[in-house]
């Protein structure tokens, strides 16, 4: 399949140099890089703030954070 992409000039020059040094085509080099990228673990989201914990206990076992009524009952029961 053919497609057109814009690549930074310095990056493209480095890829062309590496492809030539490895006696590979530019297409083979890009395909290898994309396969390596796709086979790695998905990147973790870093934009979400950490969930705060208090008194060092974290979330209690069996607590469903999506059940607001149950959460309210637990919070009301704590001293």
C-alpha positions in Angstrom: 0.0 0.0 0.0 1.2 3.5 -0.8 0.8 6.4 1.5 2.4 9.8 2.0 3.8 11.0 5.3 5.7 14.1 6.4 9.0 13.2 8.2 11.4 15.6 9.8 14.3 16.2 7.5 17.0 15.2 10.0 15.1 12.0 11.0 14.7 11.0 7.3 18.4 11.5 6.7 19.3 9.3 9.7 16.9 6.6 8.5 18.3 6.7 5.0 21.8 6.4 6.3 20.9 3.5 8.5 19.1 1.7 5.8 22.1 2.1 3.4 24.5 0.9 6.1 22.3 -2.2 6.7 21.9 -2.8 2.9 18.2 -2.4 3.3 15.6 -0.4 1.4 13.9 2.6 3.0 10.6 0.7 2.9 12.1 -2.3 4.8 13.6 0.0 7.4 10.3 1.8 8.0 8.4 -1.5 8.1 10.9 -3.0 10.7 10.6 0.2 12.8 6.8 0.1 12.7 6.7 -3.6 13.6 9.0 -3.0 16.6 6.8 -0.1 17.7 3.6 -2.2 17.4 5.0 -5.2 19.2 6.0 -3.3 22.3 3.8 -2.6 25.3 1.2 0.1 24.9 2.4 3.3 26.5 0.9 4.1 29.9 -1.2 7.2 30.2 0.7 9.8 32.2 -1.9 12.6 32.1 -4.2 11.2 34.8 -3.4 12.4 38.3 -2.7 9.7 40.9 -5.5 8.5 43.1 -5.0 9.9 46.6 -4.9 7.5 49.6 -5.3 8.4 53.2 -3.9 6.9 56.4 -1.9 4.5 54.1 -4.7 2.0 53.6 -5.6 2.7 50.0 -8.9 1.3 48.7 -10.5 -1.3 51.0 -11.0 -4.8 49.7 -14.5 -5.4 48.3 -15.2 -1.7 47.8 -16.8 -0.9 44.4 -15.7 2.6 43.4 -18.5 2.8 40.9 -21.2 2.3 43.5 -21.7 5.8 45.1 -24.4 4.6 47.5 -22.1 2.0 49.0 -19.2 4.4 49.1 -21.4 6.9 51.0 -22.4 4.2 53.5 -18.8 3.3 54.1 -17.8 6.9 54.6 -20.7 7.5 57.0 -19.7 4.4 59.1 -16.1 5.6 59.6 -15.4 7.5 62.8 
